[in-house]
Amino acid sequence: MLNVSNNSAGVRVDTAGRVVIPAELRQKLGIKAGDELILRDDEHGIHLQTFTQAVKAVQEIFAPYRPPGKSVVDELIREREEEARREYGE
């Protein structure tokens, strides 16, 4: 390990392409052996996220489109119930 700060660490890639996430960061992020992570790349570099972090990021992206005071889940359930009633003539 090269250097560790509050939210980043310098690491090395071994000959098998593996990178060790330092224990401090694993503990801070709640990452345990066997957990699946999401790895993506873009023009800014490589990004590694926990599933929880990825879900939160997507929720933040779509938050401006969510109607205030409405539950999109309740709305979806209502729409599906109406479709079922129309389909089955209830």
Secondary structure, 3 states (H helix, E strand, C coil): CCEECCCCEECCECCCCCECCCHHHHHHHCCCCCCCEEEEEECCEEEEEEHHHHHHHHHHHHHHHCCCCCCHHHHHHHHHHHHHHHHHCC
